[in-house]
Amino acid sequence: MKHNNRGFTLVEILVVVVIIGLLASLVAPQLFKKVGSSKQKTAQAQISMLETALKTFRLDNGRYPTTEDGLRALIVQPTGLRFWDGPYLEKDVPPDPWGNPYMYKCPGDKSEYEIMSWGGDGKAGGEGENRDIFSWEIR
């Protein structure tokens, strides 16, 4: 009885590795572009969710939380609010997609309140994934 124990040669394995490397170099940059834009869209969706909670807070209390109260007022009742009926979010205030806290300002410079994320670099300014996101731009 003869056994045919033919395996792959080193040359065949190297050809397959080179082909996989070429394919990866073509596909990977396209995938990384999508990751950045998906984080931007996630931040916009989270800001919209926070805005809904802020509007409910305002209906109950007649005003938005102050800058000092911050977004934490959506979870924990600030002192002196008789009609607070929260928590207004099911979970804690989420960080932005890059792991930084959202900034909140009331009154805002361009609207009654502002929610901001500095994007991927965590600093003011930037383009692409580092572009800042403001609540008044999403509305």
C-alpha positions as a Python dict, from the first residue, in 0.01 Angstrom:
ca = {
    (1, 'M'): (0, 0, 0),
    (2, 'K'): (138, 334, -108),
    (3, 'H'): (69, 655, 85),
    (4, 'N'): (81, 984, -93),
    (5, 'N'): (214, 1222, 175),
    (6, 'R'): (247, 1521, -49),
    (7, 'G'): (237, 1850, 148),
    (8, 'F'): (286, 2210, 52),
    (9, 'T'): (629, 2325, -52),
    (10, 'L'): (793, 2628, 103),
    (11, 'V'): (751, 2820, -223),
    (12, 'E'): (376, 2752, -230),
    (13, 'I'): (337, 2869, 129),
    (14, 'L'): (537, 3187, 57),
    (15, 'V'): (321, 3265, -249),
    (16, 'V'): (3, 3234, -38),
    (17, 'V'): (149, 3456, 238),
    (18, 'V'): (245, 3723, -19),
    (19, 'I'): (-104, 3714, -172),
    (20, 'I'): (-268, 3749, 172),
    (21, 'G'): (-33, 4038, 253),
    (22, 'L'): (-124, 4218, -70),
    (23, 'L'): (-495, 4175, -7),
    (24, 'A'): (-460, 4300, 350),
    (25, 'S'): (-271, 4609, 235),
    (26, 'L'): (-556, 4694, -3),
    (27, 'V'): (-846, 4624, 235),
    (28, 'A'): (-711, 4747, 572),
    (29, 'P'): (-695, 5122, 489),
    (30, 'Q'): (-1059, 5116, 377),
    (31, 'L'): (-1166, 4948, 701),
    (32, 'F'): (-974, 5199, 918),
    (33, 'K'): (-1148, 5489, 741),
    (34, 'K'): (-1482, 5340, 842),
    (35, 'V'): (-1376, 5309, 1207),
    (36, 'G'): (-1313, 5684, 1232),
    (37, 'S'): (-1639, 5786, 1071),
    (38, 'S'): (-1835, 5535, 1279),
    (39, 'K'): (-1698, 5690, 1600),
    (40, 'Q'): (-1809, 6034, 1478),
    (41, 'K'): (-2159, 5898, 1410),
    (42, 'T'): (-2168, 5726, 1749),
    (43, 'A'): (-2080, 6054, 1922),
    (44, 'Q'): (-2357, 6233, 1731),
    (45, 'A'): (-2609, 5964, 1832),
    (46, 'Q'): (-2501, 5983, 2198),
    (47, 'I'): (-2531, 6363, 2197),
    (48, 'S'): (-2882, 6332, 2051),
    (49, 'M'): (-2974, 6088, 2329),
    (50, 'L'): (-2838, 6329, 2592),
    (51, 'E'): (-3038, 6612, 2434),
    (52, 'T'): (-3359, 6411, 2468),
    (53, 'A'): (-3285, 6356, 2837),
    (54, 'L'): (-3207, 6728, 2882),
    (55, 'K'): (-3539, 6824, 2725),
    (56, 'T'): (-3724, 6592, 2965),
    (57, 'F'): (-3528, 6744, 3256),
    (58, 'R'): (-3636, 7090, 3138),
    (59, 'L'): (-4002, 6987, 3115),
    (60, 'D'): (-3993, 6871, 3478),
    (61, 'N'): (-3783, 7153, 3623),
    (62, 'G'): (-3849, 7454, 3400),
    (63, 'R'): (-3483, 7488, 3309),
    (64, 'Y'): (-3183, 7297, 3184),
    (65, 'P'): (-2914, 7187, 3430),
    (66, 'T'): (-2656, 7457, 3498),
    (67, 'T'): (-2297, 7417, 3385),
    (68, 'E'): (-2210, 7342, 3748),
    (69, 'D'): (-2481, 7071, 3768),
    (70, 'G'): (-2349, 6926, 3443),
    (71, 'L'): (-2483, 6617, 3271),
    (72, 'R'): (-2463, 6439, 3607),
    (73, 'A'): (-2797, 6614, 3686),
    (74, 'L'): (-2957, 6366, 3449),
    (75, 'I'): (-2866, 6086, 3689),
    (76, 'V'): (-2845, 6245, 4037),
    (77, 'Q'): (-3087, 6509, 4164),
    (78, 'P'): (-2920, 6848, 4212),
    (79, 'T'): (-3001, 7022, 4540),
    (80, 'G'): (-3292, 7260, 4535),
    (81, 'L'): (-3494, 7099, 4253),
    (82, 'R'): (-3839, 7002, 4381),
    (83, 'F'): (-3978, 6860, 4057),
    (84, 'W'): (-3681, 6646, 3950),
    (85, 'D'): (-3828, 6316, 3831),
    (86, 'G'): (-3516, 6133, 3719),
    (87, 'P'): (-3300, 5961, 3654),
    (88, 'Y'): (-3343, 6073, 3295),
    (89, 'L'): (-3101, 5813, 3157),
    (90, 'E'): (-3119, 5437, 3211),
    (91, 'K'): (-2744, 5417, 3272),
    (92, 'D'): (-2470, 5661, 3368),
    (93, 'V'): (-2371, 5936, 3123),
    (94, 'P'): (-2152, 5756, 2866),
    (95, 'P'): (-1806, 5879, 2769),
    (96, 'D'): (-1758, 5979, 2408),
    (97, 'P'): (-1639, 5702, 2170),
    (98, 'W'): (-1275, 5795, 2245),
    (99, 'G'): (-1323, 5748, 2621),
    (100, 'N'): (-1341, 6117, 2717),
    (101, 'P'): (-1629, 6278, 2908),
    (102, 'Y'): (-1872, 6496, 2714),
    (103, 'M'): (-1850, 6862, 2806),
    (104, 'Y'): (-2167, 7052, 2891),
    (105, 'K'): (-2226, 7426, 2908),
    (106, 'C'): (-2549, 7610, 2994),
    (107, 'P'): (-2607, 7870, 2876),
    (108, 'G'): (-2412, 7790, 2563),
    (109, 'D'): (-2241, 8031, 2327),
    (110, 'K'): (-2454, 7932, 2027),
    (111, 'S'): (-2768, 7787, 2187),
    (112, 'E'): (-2944, 7744, 2523),
    (113, 'Y'): (-2699, 7466, 2609),
    (114, 'E'): (-2409, 7291, 2439),
    (115, 'I'): (-2278, 6937, 2457),
    (116, 'M'): (-1930, 6891, 2310),
    (117, 'S'): (-1676, 6624, 2229),
    (118, 'W'): (-1322, 6714, 2120),
    (119, 'G'): (-1305, 6408, 1895),
    (120, 'G'): (-1025, 6156, 1867),
    (121, 'D'): (-740, 6381, 1977),
    (122, 'G'): (-919, 6513, 2289),
    (123, 'K'): (-825, 6873, 2197),
    (124, 'A'): (-1015, 7164, 2044),
    (125, 'G'): (-996, 7171, 1664),
    (126, 'G'): (-900, 6897, 1426),
    (127, 'E'): (-1020, 6724, 1114),
    (128, 'G'): (-1145, 6376, 1026),
    (129, 'E'): (-1165, 6158, 1337),
    (130, 'N'): (-1020, 6446, 1541),
    (131, 'R'): (-1298, 6687, 1438),
    (132, 'D'): (-1488, 6841, 1728),
    (133, 'I'): (-1857, 6758, 1762),
    (134, 'F'): (-2108, 7013, 1895),
    (135, 'S'): (-2473, 6959, 1979),
    (136, 'W'): (-2579, 7273, 1794),
    (137, 'E'): (-2428, 7135, 1471),
    (138, 'I'): (-2628, 6811, 1486),
    (139, 'R'): (-2975, 6960, 1533),
}
